[in-house]
Amino acid sequence: MEPLDVEDGFDVHDYRHGLKLRTQERETMHLENRNEFVCPACREVFEHLFVSEKRQHTFGDPGAPFCVVRTDDQLLLLTH
């Protein structure tokens, strides 16, 4: 199981072989983990990944435990 590397930011193209794009808008994207990638925060496999380049974002109830990781340019919300 490969962890997402967010040391120098996050590039979805590095993981496109195992992440399925569900939705994408101008500054956000929702992806499904199909390769058992590991969360960089808790080191557990995650189910979905939400990536936002917005400075602020409001989330509803994700319906599952989640982790939040911040890079210089993005906010990553990972649900388990």
Protein Blocks (a to p, Z undefined) as FASTA:
>chain_A
ZZddfknopafklmmmmpccfbdcfkbccdddfkopacfklopacfbdcddfbfbdcddd
ehiacdddddfkbccdddZZ
